[in-house]
């Protein structure tokens, strides 16, 4: 009896593990069982690698996301772009599969390998933490294209030719929004809540800081790093610390920034977002967001792959090429002179007249 | 450096410290009851997540924060009951089953959230309540007596649980069961019954801890919003030597240092951000290391009990 009870409890624990969608740590060698958490979007007949259609086969893209497709941030920006592209190309031409919440790198690596062995044409590992896994897996699948970002490293120097890289010049949008925030601040204090001081977030913060300073309005700008992409509470305390210090305009990014946005809303201070449109989260206080648009990048990547090139190219998303867009909130009225100055700065940035040192 | 030790900064640190000690207090005091009766529940974080989700979901759908809180307590209680079934009746290894429950809570709350709510949203949480008279005292009133209702509840829980543990028959039974279940059993105390109650109570408080995040302090729900707070709460129970007052001290210390490190960054004190973020954790380890000698761990902690065996 006791043994039976023990086994039952073990089964319960195992069931909970499965429900949680924890992917196996080891990479499965056979293509058949997809990693849990994998969702095939809008397609019924796929999953098996058997080629069915007679005409041109659908282009198959698999996406590995560190967070969820609904994170109002970096992951959702990529997922939404793929869905938009699918609407444009047609569901019979583009097939999407994704694995979300892959915050554990071994899980992500297992998913990457799994998708590659299932014959996906393009596997996107959407996070700078996945690089070393890609470099290990990509050589085993020479006719599969891989992509990762944000980074500039395609591993071509190491002899790998089937990895694309993408990065963004987020500092320039940060610069423009930094200037707008400085002009809107009545307390002359602006606060930034950053996740981890690296890559895209670091560049963005550098841009905001310089944008604030270049207005020469005597506005001070301070940055607190929470040390995590996912610690929502740390972001909330960060925002509150800035507010207690007297800041009335706040900036931040990553999926954890929702905590800071809620604090901004509660205390009625302005918020500027990055990576994804933050306006719907708090239409009362979000002035603007710099939004990623991955559609042009994805289009070019797919065309390149169809032409027989599987990697080696670095895509840089900029305000000029439509990779970034600054989206303003129509509900918040910005004084005409501030808007005019913002537009002027945007033009300057686009013409390359503003330099933002990143070191 | 001098810029850091000014009155506004000090007040800011104390205010945030008190405020953000709330989830730790609820969760760690619940865990104290559970561990005092001999059950190590490592699933606190998963229970907090389920509480945070259900509190947020019900509050959004019904527009009633109190119903949200109730839902969080119920969900946490159910998770606690499940833990009790697994670890007390089925006698599974406590550490493993707790981790299983954590992963269950993490996965299930994310799944339910994405399917029932779509995307991230915010909610107007419990508003701050200024206590009459006390709240009017300059400085003191603002930092101590102008918080949302759950913050007061969390701090009231300390003397209440202290009284329950040390002044009531139930408390005596809990301590007896955790210290020597065989002896308690021979005196007619239902070991399993007591453990069911404490583990379920721990779940209820963990659920409320989660709701304190999602509908009182931060007012959003997001995947893995607790980010491991439940594990810190378990550590705080050891830190506090299984006493509610010790847990209070630990929660406040952790929370204060957390607030301090943000001000250190804000005031531009030249410490690398990564180092500053680590401060509260380093401090916890240091205190744990130095306090280990005086700690009296419940003797039957993590030990299963079956009548007639020993």
Contacts between the chains, C-beta under 8 A, distances in Angstrom:
chain1	res1	chain2	res2	distance
A	2	B	91	7.2
A	2	B	306	7.5
A	5	B	89	7.0
A	5	B	90	4.5
A	5	B	91	6.7
A	6	B	90	6.4
A	6	B	91	6.5
A	6	B	92	6.4
A	8	B	90	5.9
A	9	B	86	4.8
A	9	B	87	7.9
A	9	B	90	3.5
A	9	B	91	7.3
A	9	B	92	3.6
A	9	B	97	6.5
A	10	B	92	6.6
A	12	B	86	5.8
A	12	B	90	7.6
A	12	B	92	7.8
A	12	B	97	7.7
A	12	B	100	7.1
A	13	B	86	7.3
A	13	B	92	6.8
A	13	B	96	6.2
A	13	B	97	5.7
A	13	B	100	3.5
A	14	B	100	7.8
A	16	B	100	4.6
A	16	B	101	6.6
A	16	B	103	5.9
A	16	B	104	3.4
A	16	B	107	7.7
A	17	B	100	6.3
A	17	B	103	5.7
A	17	B	104	7.8
A	19	B	104	5.9
A	19	B	107	5.3
A	19	B	108	6.1
A	19	B	111	7.7
A	20	B	103	4.2
A	20	B	104	5.8
A	20	B	106	5.8
A	20	B	107	2.7
A	20	B	108	7.2
A	21	B	107	5.1
A	21	B	110	7.9
A	21	B	111	7.5
A	22	B	103	6.1
A	22	B	107	7.3
A	67	B	223	6.9
A	68	B	110	7.0
A	68	B	114	6.2
A	68	B	223	5.4
A	69	B	114	7.8
A	70	B	114	5.7
A	70	B	118	6.4
A	70	B	119	4.2
A	70	B	120	6.6
A	71	B	120	6.8
A	71	B	222	7.4
A	71	B	223	7.2
A	72	B	119	6.2
A	72	B	120	4.7
A	76	B	119	7.9
A	101	B	110	6.5
A	101	B	223	6.4
A	191	B	266	7.6
A	197	B	273	5.9
A	197	B	274	7.9
A	222	B	265	7.8
A	222	B	266	5.1
A	222	B	267	7.9
A	222	B	268	6.8
A	223	B	265	7.2
A	224	B	262	5.2
A	224	B	265	4.5
A	224	B	266	5.6
A	224	B	273	7.7
A	225	B	265	6.7
A	225	B	273	3.7
A	225	B	274	7.7
A	225	B	277	7.1
A	226	B	277	6.9
A	227	B	273	6.5
A	227	B	274	5.9
A	227	B	277	3.4
A	227	B	278	7.7
A	228	B	227	6.8
A	228	B	277	7.8
A	230	B	223	7.9
A	230	B	224	6.0
A	230	B	227	5.6
A	231	B	227	4.6
A	232	B	218	6.1
A	232	B	220	6.7
A	232	B	222	5.5
A	232	B	225	5.0
A	232	B	227	6.8
A	233	B	20	7.0
A	233	B	213	6.6
A	233	B	217	7.5
A	233	B	218	6.1
A	233	B	225	7.5
A	233	B	226	7.8
A	233	B	227	6.6
A	233	B	229	7.2
A	234	B	227	7.8
A	234	B	258	7.9
A	234	B	277	7.9
A	236	B	217	6.9
A	236	B	218	4.4
A	237	B	16	5.7
A	237	B	20	6.0
A	237	B	258	7.0
A	237	B	259	6.6
A	237	B	262	6.1
A	238	B	262	5.9
A	240	B	16	6.2
A	241	B	12	6.6
A	241	B	16	6.6
A	241	B	259	7.1
A	241	B	262	4.5
A	241	B	263	6.3
A	241	B	266	5.9
A	242	B	266	7.0
A	244	B	8	7.4
A	244	B	11	8.0
A	244	B	12	4.1
A	244	B	15	7.1
A	244	B	16	7.5
A	245	B	8	7.6
A	245	B	12	7.1
A	245	B	266	6.0
A	255	B	222	7.0
A	256	B	222	7.7
A	258	B	120	5.1
A	258	B	122	7.3
A	258	B	220	4.7
A	258	B	222	5.6
A	259	B	218	4.9
A	259	B	220	6.2
A	259	B	222	8.0
A	261	B	122	6.9
A	261	B	220	7.7
A	262	B	122	4.6
A	262	B	218	5.7
A	262	B	219	4.7
A	262	B	220	4.7
A	263	B	218	7.4
A	265	B	122	6.0
A	266	B	124	7.9
A	266	B	125	7.8
A	266	B	219	6.8
A	281	B	120	6.6
A	281	B	121	7.0
A	281	B	122	6.1
A	282	B	122	6.1
